Amino acid sequence: MKIFFTSILLLFVNLSFAQQFKPVDEGSEVKFKIRNFGVNVSGTFSGLKGQIVFHPDNLSTAEFDVTIDSKTIKTGIDQRDNHLKQEEYFDADKYPRIHFASTKITTSTDKAYLFVFGKLTIKGVTKEISFPFKATPKGDDYLFEGEFKINRRDYTVGGGSITMADELTVILSVMGKKE
């Protein structure tokens, strides 16, 4: 019985050191880059929602559960944005949210970075991803920055287009406001 109460106390202490943050659009940028017709094309998404639990000294309790609104895609060309919302690309009416949920956060060999492992869901397709990121305190808040590459075909984005590259880069700069 003593071990049970000690375990509960340790769990409570660990959770009390974790801080909760809300991802917000203000101060954030979710950007992507891909080659199309041999030219780099970039765009952004907004509509951040979710929850971040984070304390740099207790990564075992850290967790990211964040979504963006697929209908907010912006590339600077309205006609292209509307096309990217269609079924062949993001199918934004059927799949309005792109979701990332972490499964583990660890230290990395570079002390300036941490490493996150998780599941990315686009158009109902979920794949494991991992990437390094920085967590920079901004007063009571945190700025989380990272970058990763994915294959768009893994998520059935863009159909069989031969003019568009398969690999794209996602660049994250997500402001987490303390709750």
C-alpha positions as CSV (number, residue, x, y, z in Angstrom):
1,M,0.0,0.0,0.0
2,K,2.9,2.3,0.8
3,I,4.3,1.8,-2.7
4,F,0.9,2.6,-4.2
5,F,0.7,6.0,-2.4
6,T,4.3,6.8,-3.2
7,S,3.6,6.1,-6.9
8,I,0.5,8.4,-6.8
9,L,2.5,11.1,-5.1
10,L,5.3,10.9,-7.7
11,L,2.8,11.0,-10.5
12,F,1.2,14.1,-9.0
13,V,4.6,15.8,-8.6
14,N,5.6,15.0,-12.2
15,L,2.3,16.4,-13.5
16,S,2.6,19.6,-11.4
17,F,5.8,20.5,-13.1
18,A,4.3,20.2,-16.6
19,Q,2.8,23.4,-18.0
20,Q,-0.1,23.6,-20.3
21,F,0.0,25.8,-23.4
22,K,-2.5,26.6,-26.1
23,P,-1.2,26.9,-29.7
24,V,-2.3,30.3,-31.2
25,D,-2.1,31.8,-34.7
26,E,-0.7,35.1,-33.4
27,G,3.1,34.8,-33.4
28,S,2.9,31.4,-35.2
29,E,3.6,30.2,-38.7
30,V,2.9,26.8,-40.3
31,K,4.6,26.9,-43.7
32,F,5.3,24.4,-46.4
33,K,7.6,24.4,-49.5
34,I,7.4,22.1,-52.5
35,R,8.7,22.2,-56.1
36,N,6.0,22.5,-58.8
37,F,7.0,22.8,-62.5
38,G,10.6,23.2,-61.3
39,V,9.8,26.2,-59.2
40,N,9.7,26.4,-55.4
41,V,6.1,27.1,-54.2
42,S,5.4,27.9,-50.6
43,G,2.3,28.5,-48.6
44,T,0.9,28.7,-45.1
45,F,-1.9,27.3,-42.9
46,S,-3.5,28.8,-39.9
47,G,-6.3,27.9,-37.5
48,L,-4.1,26.4,-34.8
49,K,-6.0,24.5,-32.1
50,G,-5.1,21.9,-29.5
51,Q,-3.0,21.5,-26.4
52,I,0.6,21.5,-25.5
53,V,1.9,20.1,-22.2
54,F,5.6,21.0,-21.8
55,H,8.3,21.5,-19.2
56,P,11.9,21.2,-20.5
57,D,13.0,19.5,-17.3
58,N,10.3,16.8,-17.5
59,L,10.0,15.6,-21.0
60,S,8.3,12.4,-20.0
61,T,5.1,14.4,-19.4
62,A,5.5,16.5,-22.5
63,E,2.8,16.2,-25.2
64,F,1.7,18.0,-28.4
65,D,-1.8,17.5,-29.7
66,V,-2.3,20.2,-32.3
67,T,-4.4,20.7,-35.5
68,I,-4.5,23.3,-38.3
69,D,-7.4,24.2,-40.5
70,S,-6.9,22.8,-44.0
71,K,-9.3,25.4,-45.5
72,T,-6.9,28.2,-44.5
73,I,-4.2,27.3,-47.1
74,K,-2.6,30.4,-48.6
75,T,-0.1,30.4,-51.4
76,G,-0.6,34.0,-52.6
77,I,-2.8,32.9,-55.5
78,D,-6.5,32.5,-54.7
79,Q,-7.2,30.3,-57.7
80,R,-4.4,27.8,-56.6
81,D,-5.6,28.0,-53.0
82,N,-9.1,27.0,-54.1
83,H,-7.7,24.2,-56.2
84,L,-5.6,22.9,-53.3
85,K,-8.8,22.6,-51.1
86,Q,-10.4,20.2,-53.6
87,E,-10.6,16.4,-53.3
88,E,-7.4,15.6,-55.2
89,Y,-5.3,17.7,-52.8
90,F,-6.5,18.4,-49.2
91,D,-10.2,17.6,-49.6
92,A,-10.8,20.4,-47.1
93,D,-14.6,19.9,-46.9
94,K,-14.2,16.2,-46.0
95,Y,-11.0,16.6,-43.9
96,P,-11.1,20.1,-42.4
97,R,-8.2,19.5,-39.9
98,I,-4.6,18.3,-40.2
99,H,-3.6,16.7,-37.0
100,F,-0.3,16.0,-35.2
101,A,-0.1,14.1,-31.9
102,S,3.2,13.4,-30.2
103,T,4.0,10.0,-28.8
104,K,7.4,10.8,-27.3
105,I,9.7,13.8,-26.7
106,T,13.4,13.3,-26.0
107,T,16.7,15.2,-25.8
108,S,18.9,15.1,-28.9
109,T,22.6,15.1,-29.5
110,D,22.5,18.8,-30.1
111,K,21.7,20.5,-26.8
112,A,19.9,23.3,-28.5
113,Y,17.2,20.9,-29.8
114,L,14.8,18.4,-28.5
115,F,13.3,15.5,-30.6
116,V,9.6,14.8,-31.1
117,F,8.1,11.5,-32.3
118,G,4.4,11.4,-33.3
119,K,1.6,10.8,-35.7
120,L,0.7,13.1,-38.5
121,T,-2.8,12.7,-40.0
122,I,-3.7,14.3,-43.4
123,K,-6.8,13.3,-45.3
124,G,-7.5,10.4,-42.9
125,V,-4.1,8.9,-43.5
126,T,-1.9,8.7,-40.4
127,K,1.9,8.2,-40.6
128,E,4.7,8.2,-38.0
129,I,7.1,11.2,-38.2
130,S,9.9,12.6,-36.1
131,F,11.9,15.7,-36.2
132,P,14.2,18.0,-34.1
133,F,12.7,21.2,-32.6
134,K,13.7,24.1,-30.4
135,A,11.6,25.3,-27.4
136,T,12.3,28.9,-26.6
137,P,10.7,30.6,-23.6
138,K,9.0,33.9,-24.4
139,G,8.0,35.2,-21.0
140,D,5.4,32.8,-19.7
141,D,4.9,31.4,-23.2
142,Y,7.0,29.1,-25.5
143,L,7.9,29.3,-29.1
144,F,8.3,25.8,-30.7
145,E,10.3,25.7,-33.9
146,G,11.0,22.7,-36.1
147,E,11.2,21.4,-39.7
148,F,10.5,18.1,-41.3
149,K,10.0,16.5,-44.7
150,I,7.1,14.3,-45.8
151,N,6.1,12.6,-49.1
152,R,2.8,14.0,-50.2
153,R,1.8,10.7,-51.9
154,D,1.9,9.0,-48.5
155,Y,-1.1,11.1,-47.7
156,T,-2.8,11.0,-51.1
157,V,-2.2,14.7,-51.7
158,G,-1.9,15.8,-55.3
159,G,-2.9,12.6,-56.9
160,G,-0.5,11.4,-59.7
161,S,0.9,14.8,-60.6
162,I,4.2,14.4,-62.3
163,T,5.0,18.2,-62.3
164,M,4.9,18.4,-58.5
165,A,7.7,17.0,-56.4
166,D,6.8,14.1,-54.1
167,E,8.7,15.5,-51.1
168,L,7.7,18.7,-49.3
169,T,9.2,20.5,-46.4
170,V,7.1,21.7,-43.5
171,I,8.5,24.6,-41.3
172,L,6.9,25.2,-38.0
173,S,7.0,28.2,-35.7
174,V,4.2,27.6,-33.1
175,M,3.6,30.0,-30.3
176,G,2.2,28.3,-27.2
177,K,0.4,30.6,-24.8
178,K,0.4,29.6,-21.2
179,E,-3.1,28.6,-20.0
